[in-house]
Amino acid sequence: MQGFGSGTVCVTPPGPLADAVVTALAAQGLDAIAGEPRGEGDTTWISLDAMAPYASREDAAGRNHLVFNRARAFGLQGGGTGNLILVMDSESTHGEWAAGASALGRSAAQEWPEANVRVVDLSTTDKSAEQAGQALAQEMIEGGATPWVRLRGASRLTRHLIEPVIPAGEDSPLTEGDVLVVSGGARGVTARCLQELAAATPLRFVLLGRSPLAEEPHWATGIDSPQDIQRAYLSAVAARGETPNPRDARGAVRRIQSAREIRATLSALREAGSGASYYAVDVCDREALSHVLDEVRERWGRIDGVVHAAGVLADKRIVDKTDEQFRRVFNTKIDGLQALLDATEGDSLKSMVLFSSVAASSGNVGQADYAMANEVLERVATRRAVEAPQTRCRAIGWGPWNGGMVTPELARNFAARGVPLIELAAGARAFVGEFSAGADHPAVVVGGSPETTGLMGNTTIRSTRVAVLASTVRQPWLSDHTIDGRVVVPIAMALEWLLAAVRGLGPSGTLVTVQGLTVLRPIVLPDGGRPACLKLSVDERQDAMQPGFKCVLHCAEGRPAYRADLTFPNAPSTALKPRRDHDAPNRPVAHPYDDDVLFHGEAFQVLRAVEDVSASHALATVATTHTLGWADTSWQSDPAAIDGALQLALLWAKGALGGASLPMGFGSYESFGTSTAAVLEVSLRGERTGQNTGRVSATFTDGDDRVVAQLQDINLVRRPDTLSADGEVSR
């Protein structure tokens, strides 16, 4: 059960949901308050700033700034350590407009690698405040390090990119002569995309931009380089008897170059057989935009499609970004989109394409605001694809282009990180192709060719720190795992916590293999049901051939207790059931818990029938966790069955090693899928490896004779209390 470390949990802003979360967390023994964080002792922040209800679309969009401010305050106070939980409700009315918290979480996790940053998309349409609070508290305690999760009804969903299968042969909804309004489309990569579209289908383009399209001054005619234009400007000003200003000169260069690009774009579109006009208008100015589009309808009769490509950058880390910088980046995308939607509400739009960024899906250092805005674009596109199916809506999450806003310095940075750039010609073709793509995937990511990694490859969690709350109150079955009067955490529960910690961090659909689990010291729980806060560190393995994480579970005192590597193999190993020697006589154990080598109380008495224990083999049936009533959810393994296999190993070791033993780790654990069986068969093969040591492997099969898991190379060591000083058996 993964959760919080020491310190107070602050749930903010106060309200019914915050109160419900605090109540649920307090019931689990956590110190939680509803209100603003008070100081350094408040190490866990749960932000409900982006949560429903929303009074309007504008109110929902405004929540993005509130949750950004919360994250900035977290970074400033804690220096990028602790737990930051961002909660939103994207499925509620207007919820898509408040969904930027998702991309904020991904960006914050990269800026603060020592923090545990998580995003929970909590659907509240089917829950009371108390139910929502319980669901959120449960996810916080049991959800591991999964960076993003959606809780809908009884479902728990995680987020992964997929490669969509685009049906071939679909026609673009736009036909010759249709009117396409494009924001930010007169220059740069968008202009190149429009030229490719015009070559495929002659349209009538309405280009919107903030740059004025003034007549070029005579003194700039025939001058091309920025340096020469600036010198010509300074000379012209001096000739008028005025004092030249270098800042004004740079502005003049920008205006002249912008106007030239706009004219070149208009010319290229017209040469391709399309109509084209340009309007200098701020797309966020609703009144001015409405006036322009009225002119378009008077001239061409209608508007058939919209492309929203306007955007600006102001890259700075979260703690360094000002409110004005956030508004400039975020509002250009979002206020502009809202204005376009309102201004075309009465038009029968065939197509709407929104220029997003891969930063929405991956997050990016210094671009939290840009990533948030693009995440909102993608959620809006997804919602509109359902609510307005007559309009083919698509949000394209572009990777970095070889041009546009990617400067030569940025290009070198991307190259050093192995991020492929999108060539202009390839990107333009992809843009045209999206008009003909089906409606099943309204939000797509388009990256460089031929590789498709890059920024998306940088989304892997490099390291994270989570906490495990363990007690006989939270997990009452642990009371029955007592050695010498002390409650000791069993290996099976440590394995479960390790698996839960990496849940959602690997590729979609990939099973996890646990390798080299080693017991460094026992974890003993406090008396009286008091919780022990165990720390779990998760760090990425530096192994490209076998990606995964190095995990260390620390006891409450901070010392390492368990370590293991958790990997995501490219293909699962072959599940082979051991052969049984049917000719050999069985040596059953009728009452295994009467044997002095098993110390397990009632909750852990999972051996249902021990059919055979021999010098090299053992066979038993064990109860599975979900049949025992252990009050937990989302088990990543089957702790009861695994502990049953270890108990069977102890029975084997009594005969093979001559007395009571303890498991000190194993070579590997691999699951081959889930099972709903009430009991599993455990087949064990063992060998003695030393005077007081042995090694066994266990295979778990269900009633259909299907292998569901394998536990290889379990290391057994004679208990010290049964050995004499010279290592011989004490009798």
N, C-alpha and C positions, 0 to 999 in steps of 0.2 A: 504494500500500500504506500504509494508515493505521496508526499505532501510537502510540508513546510519544515523549516528548521526551527531554531530557537528564535525568540522574539515575538512581537505582537503582529497579528494579522489585521490590517486595516482595510475595511470594506467601505468604499466611498463612491459617490456621495450618499449621505444617509437617506433612508426611505424604507418602505415595506420590504423590498427585496433584500436590501442590505441587512435589515434586522433579521430576516429569515436565514440568510447565509451565516450571520454571526451566531444565531441560535444553534444551527446545525453543526458548525465548527466547534462551538463550546461543548456540545454534547459529546464530542470526540476528544475532549481534554485540551483543546487549543485555546490560547489566549487571543480573543478576537474582539474588535470594536467596530462599530459603525460610525465613521467620521474621518476627518482629515488626519493623515499621519502626523505624529507629534515630535519625532526625532529619530536618532539613529537606531534606537531599539525596535522601531517598527520596520522589520526587515522584509515583510511580505505585504505587497499592495495589490488589492483586487479592485480594478477600476470598472465601475458600472456606468461610466460617463456616456458610453455609446449605446446603452440599453434602451429598448422601447419602454413606454409608448412615445411616439413622435407626433407632435402637434401638426406637422406639415412636412412636405418634402424638404423645404428650406431648413426646418428645425433639425431634421435628420442629418442633412449635410453639415450643419453647423456643429454637430456632435464630434465630428472628426477633429476639429480644432481643440475641443475640450479634452479629448482623449490624448491628443498629441501633447498638450500642456501637461497632462498627468504624467506621461512618460518622461517628458523633459524634467519635471520636478523629481521624479524617481532617480534619474541619472545624476542630477545635481546633488541630491541628498546622500545617496548611497554609493556614488562613484561607480555605478555600473555593476553592483553586486546585489544579492538578495533575490527575491521572487517578485516578478511583475506579471500579473494575470489580467489580460484585457478581455472584457466580456461584451458581446454584442448580440443582436438578434436580427440577422439579415432577412429572415423569412416573414417578419411582421410587416404591417402596412408601412411603406416608405423605408423599410429596413435596408434596402439595397443602397440607399444614399448615405447610410451611416457605416458602411462596411469597410471603410479604410483602416479600421483597427487591425484587420487581418494582415495587411501589408506592413503596417507599423510594427507589429510584433515580429515579423520576419526581418525587418531592417534593424530593429532594436537588438535582436538576438545576435546579429553580426557585429554591431557596434559594442555590445557588452557581452563578450563570450563567457565571462564568469558569472553572469546572471542566469536565472532560470526564467525565461520569457515564454509565456504561453498565451494562446488565444482560444477562447471558448465561445463558439457561436451557439447560444442557448435559446432555443425556441420556447417562447412563453405563451404562444397562442392556445396551448392545450394544458396549461399549468396555472395553478394559483401561485401567489408569491411564496407560500410555504413550500409547495412542491418544487418550484424553480430553485429556491434556496437549498433544499435538500439535494437536488440533482447537481447543482454547482459544487456544493461542499463535497459530495461523493467523488466528483471528477477531480477536484483538487487533491484529495487524499489518495485516490486510487489510480489516477490517470497517467502516472509516470511522467516522462519528459516529452510526450507527444506535443509538438509545437502548435498544432491546430487541431481542433476537434469540434464537431457539430453534434449537439445533443438534441435530438428530435424525437419526442415521444419516448419510447423505450429503446430507441436506436442510438448507437454511438458511431459516428462516421468520421473518418480521417480523410485528408486531402492529398491526392497524388495527381501528377500530370500523366496523361495518357496520349498515345499517338492516335489521333482520330482516323477512322477509315472514311474518307470522303467519297461519296458515290460519284462515279464518273458520268459525264454526259449531261449534267443538268445545265439548263440555260440560265444566263444572267437575267435577273428581273428587269434590268434596264435595256431599253431598245433605242434604236436610232432616233435622235431628236429629243430624247428625254432631258429634263432640266435637273442638273446636279449642283447643289449648293455645297461649297467646300470652305471650311474655316481653316486658315493657316495653310492654304494650298498653293499659294502663288510662288513659293520659293522652296529651295532645298529638296529633300528626298520626296516630299509629298508632290511637288511639281513633277518630278520624274515619274512618279506613279501615275499621275493623271495623264501624262503624255502616252504612257503605255496603254492606259484605258482608252484614250481617244483613238489610238491606232487600231484597237479591237472593235470599238463601237463609237461612231461619231455621235457626240452628245452636245448639249449646250451647258457650258460650265460657268458657274457664278462663283468667282473667287473672292473670299473675304480675308482681309488682313489689316493690321494696324498701320502698316507703313504707307505714307502718302505717295501718290503717283503723280508727282509734279513734273513739269517740263524740265529737262536737263539744262543747266546754265551753259551759256555759250563757251565759257572758259574751260569746261570739262570735255568738250567734244573732241573725240579722237584720243583721249588719254585713258589708259587702261589700268596701270598698276596703282594700288592704294597710295604708295609713296608719292607718285607723280601727281595724283589727284589732290593730295594734301598740299603739295607745293604750289600747285596751280591755284588752289583756294586762297592760300596765304598771300600769293602775289596779287590776286584780284582784290582782296580786301585792302592790301597796302596801296594799290592803285587808286582806291576810292578815298585815300587819306585817313583810313581807320587803322586802329591798332589791332593786328592779328592776334587771335586767341587759339592756342593749339587744341584746346578742348573743343571749341566750335569747329575747328578744322576736321577733327576726327568724326564729329557728328555729320558734317557735310559729306565725308567719304562714305559713311554708312548709308546715308539717304540716297546718294547717287548709285551706289552698288545695288541697293535694294530695288530701286526703280528699274535699273537695267535688268535685274533678274526677273522682275514681274513682267516687263515688256517681252523678254525672251520667252517666258512661259506662255503668255497670251499668243505670241506669234507661232510657237510650236504647236499649240492646240489648234489654231486656225489652219495651219498648213496641213494638219492631219484631217481636215474636213469638219471640224467641230466649231461651234460658236463659243465665244469666250468673252467674258467681261470681268472687270475687277472693281471692287468697292472698298474704299478705305474706311473701315468701321471696326470698332472694338466689339467683338462678338458678345462680350459681357454687358454691353450697353443695350438693354432690352428695347428701349424706345427707338434708338437709332437702327438697331437690327431689324425691328419690325417695319420701319419705314423703307429700308433697303429691299426687304423681301416683298413688300407691296409693289415696289417699282418692278421687281423681277416678274411678278405675276401679270402686271399690266403689259409688260413687254413680251413675255413668252407664254403667258396664259396659265402656267401651273408650276409646281415644284414636285419632282418625282423622287428625289433622293437627297440624302445628306451625308457628307463626310466631315467628321469633326476631328481635325488634326492639330488644332492650335495647342501650343504648350511652351512653357519656359522652364528653365532650371535655375536653381540657386543652391548649389551643393554645399552643405555644411552638416556636421554631425548634429544629432538631436539636441544636445545640451548647448550648442553654439548657435542654433538657428533662432532668429527673431520671429515675433508674431507677424511682422510685415512681410518677411521673406516667405513664411508659410502661406500667408494669404495670397501672395502674388503667384506662387507656384500652383497651389491647390485650386484657387478660384478660377484661374485661367481655364483649367480643364472643366471644373464642375459647374461654376456659374455660367460658363459658355455653353455647356451642354444643356443646362436647364433653359437658358434663353432660346437656344435653337429648337428645343422640343416645344416650348410654348409658342414660338413664332410660326411653327409648321403644324400646329395642332389640327388645323382645318384642312391640311393637305393630305391627299391619298398617297402617302409615301410607299414606294416599292422597295426601297433599300435604305439602310442606315449603316454606315461603317464608322467605327470609332477607333482612332489611333491610340492604342495603349502601349505598354512597355513590359518587357520581361521582368522589369523591377517589381511589378505588381505580384508576380508569382514567386519571385526569388528573394525580394527585398534587396536593398543595396546600401552600403555604408554611405552616409551623406545625402541620401535621396529618399528619406522617409516620407516627406511630403509628396514628392513626385510619385512614389510607389503607392501611397494612399489614394491619390487622385485617380491613378490608373486602375487600381482595384475597384473603386467605385464605378468607373466606366464599365468594367467587365461585369459587375453585378447588375448594373442597369441594363446592359445588353442582354444578359441572361433572363432577367425578369420580363423585358419587353418582347423577347422571342416567344414567351408563353402568353403574355397578355395581349399582344398585337401581332398575331401570326401572319397577318396580311403584309407586314413589312419584314423583309428578310434582314435581320439585324446581326451584326458581327462586330466584336471587339478583337482587334489584332494586337497581341502583345509582342511588339517588335523587339528583337535583340538589337545590339548596337550596329549601326550602319557604317559603312566605309564612306563617310561623308556626313553632311548635315551638322548636328551638334557634336559629333565625335571629332575632336581636334586631333592633330597628329600626335600630341602628347598622350591623349586618352587612347588612341589607337595603339601606341606602343605599350601602354599599360595593359590593355586587353590582350595583346599578343603575348606578353610575359606571363599572363594568367591562363593562356590557352583558350581564350574566348574568341571564337571565329566571328569576323565581321561580315555583315550582309552586304554583298556587292550590289550597287545600284540597279543593274540590269536584272539580277536574280530577285531582288526585293520587289521591284516593279512588277515583274511577272507574277510573283506570289500575291501581290495586291489584287491584280486583275482576276487571278484564280479564285480569290475569296468571294467575289461576286457570284461565281457559279457554284460555289460549294453549298452543300445541303445545310439545313437549318438545325441539325442535331447537335452541333457544337458551336454555340454562339460566342464563346470565348476561346481563342486559340493563341498559341505561342508560335511565332515564326522566327527561326534562328538562321545562322549562317550555314552554308553548304561547303563540304559534305558533312561536317560534324554537326551534332545537335546538342553538344554539352554546353560548355561556356558558362554563362551566368547560372544556368540551371544546375550545372555541376557544382557550383559554389553554394548551393542551398543546404548541403549536408551540415548537420549540427556538428561542429568541431569538438565541442566539449560542453558538458552541462553538469550541474550539481543538483541533486534532489535529496529529499529526506524521507526516511521511512519511520512511521510511528508504529511501534510494536508494544503491545501490552496484553495481559490476560483479560482485560476488559474489552478491548477492541477485537482481539482474536482469542476468545475464551478457550478454544481447543488447545492452545499452547500450554495451558495448565497441566495437560496430560503428557507433556514432553519434559519430564523432570528427571534430572540425574543428581543423585546425592542431595536431594532436597532443594535443588535450584532449577528454575525454569530455564532451559537452554533452547535457543532457536535451532530448529532442525535444518539440515542441509536443504531439504525440499522447499522450505519457505525462503531460504536465502536465494535459491535458484529462481523461485517465482518472482521475487523482488527484482532480481537482475533482469529477467525477461520483461517485466513491466516497465523498467526504466528505459528500455530501448524501443518500447512499443511505438510504432509510427515513425521511427527514425530511418528505417531501411526502405528499399524499393518496394513499391506496391505489390502485395501478394507474395512477397518473399518470406520464407520461413527462416527462423533464426537457429543457428547452431551454437551451442555453448561449448567452449573448448578450455581444457585445463583448469577446471574449477578446483581451487585449493583452499582448504580450511587452515587459516593462519592462527586463529585462536577462537575459542567458543564465545558466543554472545549470550550473556546471562541477563535476564530481564529483572527489573527491580521487584521487590516484594510489594504486596498490597495492590497490585493492578496498576501501579504508576507507570506511565508510558516511558519508553526509551526512545530517544530521537537518534536514529542511526543515519549516518551520512553516506550517500552513494555517489561516487564520482564516475563520470562517463566521458572518456576521451577517445577521439578518433584514432584508429590504428593507421600507421603510416605504411600501408601495404596495398598497393594498387591491385594486386592479383587476388587478394581476399579482403575486401573492405569490411569494416566492422568497428567495434569499440572495445577498448580496454576498460573493464569495470572493476572497481574496488568498493566493497561494502565495509564501512568503518563502524565499530561499536560506539556506544554513547560517549565513551571517553576519548574518542578520536583515533584510536589505534586501528590499523587495518585488520579485518577479521576474515574476509573472503576476497578472493580475486579470481577473475576469469576473463577470457576473451569471448565476445559475442560477435559472430560473423554472419554475413549474408552470402552463402555460397551461390555460385552461378547455377548449380544444379544440385538437387538433394542426392545424398548417397543412396545406394540401393538398400531397400529394406528387406532383409533376409531373416526368415524365422529359423532358429537353430533346429537341427534335426534331433528327434527324440529316439532314444534307444528303447524300442518297445519290448525287446527281449529281456532287458535288465529288470530285476524286481524293484518295485517301488518301496521306499522307506518313508512312509508318511509320518507327520508329526501331528498327533491328534489335538494336543492342547498347547499351542506354541507359546501362549502368554503365561503358562506355568513354568516356562524355562527361565532360569535366572539371567540369561543374556539379554532378554527383552525387558526393558524397564517401562514400557509404554502404558499409559493410562487408557481409559475407555475410549476417548475420542480418537486415539491413534491406533486402536486395535483393529486394523483394517485387513489383516490376513484372514480370509474367509475359509480357505482350505489349503493346507500345506501337503501336497501330494507326494513330494519326494525331496529328500535331502541326502546327497551322496558326496563322495570325495571330490567330484568334478562337476556336479550338476545339482540344481534345485528347481522345483516347480511348484507354483502356488497360484491361487486366484486372490485378487485384492479388490477391495471396494474402491470406487472412484469418488472424487471429491464432491461432485454434485449430488451424490446420494446420501451424504453424511450430514447435510444441514449446516455446513460451515458457512456462516453468514457473510459472504463476500460475493462480488460480481466480477465479471470479466477476467476470469482466471486465464493466465497465459500458459499454464501447464496443468498438471494434475498432481498437486502436492501430496494428496493422500496416497495415490497409487505409487508415486515415486518413493515416498517414505516406506510403503509396504515392501517395495523391492529392496530397499536398504535393510529392512528388518529381516527379510529372507536371506540377505547376504550375511547378517549376523548369525543366523542359525547355521548357515553353511560354514562360517568361520569357526564356530565352536568345535565342529568336528575336524576341520582342516588345520586349524591353528591351536586347538586345545583349550580354548577358553573365550571369555568375553572380549570383543573387539569393538573398535569404533571406525566409521568411515571418515577418511581424511581428505576426500576429494574424488574427482573422476576425470577421465580423459576427455569425454565428449558427451553431450546430450543433444539429441535431434528428434524433433517431432515431425510426424508425417501427416498431420491433420488432426482434427478434433474427433472425439468419439462421444456418443451419448450412452454407451454401455454402462450398466450398473456395476459390473465387475470386469476386470481385465485379467488375462492370464499372464503371469510373469515367468519367463523361462530364463534361467541363470546358468552361466558357465563360469567355473572358477579354477584357479590354480594357486598353489602356494609359491610365493616369490622369495621368501626368506624364513628365518627361524620364527619370526613373530609377525610376518606380513603376508598378505595375500592380495590377489586381484581378481575381480569378477566383472562380468558384463551381463546386462539384463535386457531382454526384449519383451515389449508389451504388445499383446495381441487381443483383439476383441472377439466377440462371439462368431463373427464371420471369418475368423482366422486371418484377419488383416492386421499387419504390423502397424501400430499407431505411434510407437516411440521406441528409441533405443538409448540405453545408458551404458556407455562403454568404459571399461578400465576403471572400475571403482576400486580405490585403494583402501585396504583394510589394515589396521594396526592393532595389535593386542593392547588392551587397556592397561596402563601402568600399574593399576592397583591389583592386577592379577599376575604380575611378574615379580620374581625375586631379584635381588641385587645383581646377580650374574646373568639375568635375562631368562632364566628357566621359569617354568610355570610354577606358581605358588598354589599349593593345594591345601 
